[in-house]
Amino acid sequence: MNQLYQRGTGSWWLSAILFGTTLIGAWIYYQEHQTLSQLQVSEAASRTELAQLEQQNGLFDSQIAELNEQLDRLQESNSQLSSGEQELNRTTDQMTRRNQSLNDQVAMLRSTIQALTDQRALDEATQSENALVLAKVESAQIDLQTQLTAAQARQTELESQLAQSGVETTTVQAQLAANLADLVNTQAQLAESDDALASVQQQLAATRADLANSQAALSAADAALASTQQQLAESNATLATAQEQLAESNATLATAQEQLATTQADLARQGAQFEAAQAELSLLKDELNKAATTAELFQTARQQLALKQAENETYSETIERLKNEMSAEADAMNNLEAKLQSQLAMLNQEKEQLVTQLEDGTTAIKLPESILFASGSAELNTEGRQALALLAEALLSFPNYLISIQGHTDGRTIAAGTLKQYPSNWELSSARAAIAVQELIRQKIPAGQLQAVGLADTRPLVPETNSATRQQNRRIEVILLPNQFKTKELAQL
């Protein structure tokens, strides 16, 4: 009887202990649930603020991009103005040298004109002297002709007297001979006068020809001087225009430099605001990470509470097993993240977060297109096979998870060369997901754990504005979905 009483008392105490334990567990669950609700509210507010900051961050990015474009345009304009100023300076130098050359030519032409004027005066003086000499020679010729005529008349008279009288023949003949000699001398002098006259006339003709040439050269020099003076006037006008353009360019350059300084100041101010927003965003992300960590702790506590009710397993064994599994999963994800980041670095890609713990307890692994495939293709490259081998090694630590392989593309249409093989982004994303599943099966991942999903461009990470944002959206995502806990009944006490 005592033994039956003791057994009844022991069963009652054991029932009381189990009931108390259940109450304590329920209270802990309630407290953790309240804490989680508060954290979820705080997380929602933080995410709203984070979204606002990210939107503001996007506005800052667009403003900075616009300011950078304005800065580039101003710098290009500044460069063009500098080039124009240099060209105007070169033109000014050329015009200055040309003006100097024209001034030298004017001076040379003036010297030539002066020399021709002096030569003309000299020729005119020579012509006057030659005219005087000619007049004297002509006068002497006239005198000699008169003397010749007189001598001939005298000879005729003497011959007549000789014929009439026949007297004093000897005397008359002597006189006649003397007259003949005088006549010969006069004729010789007349011939010399004729020669001198011809020489003077030749000199006069040469002098007149030189005078004509001098006058022609003088006229040509006058014309060249007038042309040079016109060119000089045109050069001065062009130089004045170039100087005005240079002054306008300098004014424009000064204005552009002021605008450039203003733009740079705006850019610096926007940069400071952007850095402040980035710092605030970083703080919010840290708070979100802390909230996510708390949520994970709550999830772990809830799992531990469920494990207390697990079938045919002691509490300590279940907790230890789950701890070991979670530790192995965390280590596998950390190792995968490090190895994928290393592979990204070898491909000269920017570092980005590749492994993410989602709110519902699932894990998402992002594999950029550049690691796996060529653009527009579903054929794995060498780096892609290496990356999937690393992924398969990590996935061995998740035997109780459904592994969803999801293909994503950007919003561009399929290139003409691959339209027959992939009519749209749906076929391309599905083909990539299927190829990744086949490679994982080849790497010993059970086919029953895998599924392939093609999502085309329906789930972009970021709005597509340029090639960099399109590249972010081209990816393979590996989603690890935990199965529900399978509990066993506790052994009968």
C-alpha angles and dihedrals in degrees: 000000000000089000091051090048092048090049091049092048091048091050090049092051092046090051090048091050091049091047091049091047090051091050091049090049091049091049091049089048091050092049092047090046090053090047090049091050090053090047091049091051090048090046092051090051091047092049090050090051089044090053090050091049091047089050089049088046089054090050089050089050092051091046091049090048090051091047090049090051090049089048091051091048092048091048090049090048089047090051092048091048090049090050090048091049091050090048091049090048090051090047090048091051091048091049090047091051090045091050090050090050091048090048089052090049090049090051091048091048091049090051089049092048090049091049091048090047090051090047090049091052089047091049091049090051090048090048090052091050091047090050090053091048090048091050090051092047091048090048090050090048090051090050091049090048089051091049090048091051091048091048091049090049089049091050091050090048091050093047088050092050089048092052094047102045106016086203129127089018095162094051093045092047089051090051089045091052090048089049090048090051090049088048092052091048090048091049090049091049088047090052090049088049090050090051091047089047091051091048091049090047090050090049089048091051091048090047091050090049090050089048090051091048090048091050091049091048089047091052091047090048090050090050092047090049091051091048092047091048089051091049089048090052091049091048091050090050091048090047091051090050091048091050090051090049089048091052090049091047090050090051091047090047091051090050091048091049090051090050089047091052090048091048092048090050090050089048091051091049092048089047091054091049090047092051090049090050090047090052091049090046090051091052091050091049090052090051090049090050090051090049090049089050090052090048089051089051090051090048088050091049090050090049090049090051090051089048089058086066094044117134121254093348128106119235095245094049093050094046092047091048092049092047090051092047093048091046091049091048092049092047091048092051093046092049091047091049092051094047094047091048088052090051090049090052091052088053090050091244123149116258113258138164108274103171118055132177108219126213095253093057096261123127123227122201116193120207113187118225091241090067096050116024144020115248112285093005136106095201114112116237126212093267089049093056090049091050093049090048088056089046092051090050090054094043091060085076090061105061094148096052132096107232113212115193109201125189120210130185135184124256098262119111121252116274116255092244094062101034093106092054097038112022091183143359089271092066092043095050092044092049092051092049091049093048090051091050091050091051092050090050088051086053090059099261107146111254090222090066094053136082130174121217128180114204100170110199097327097106107047118176093209136011110271110242103141143359092282094056091044089053090054091056094050103086151115115242122201111203118195110206114191116225118233117268114268109214129194126215117264116252115259112263 
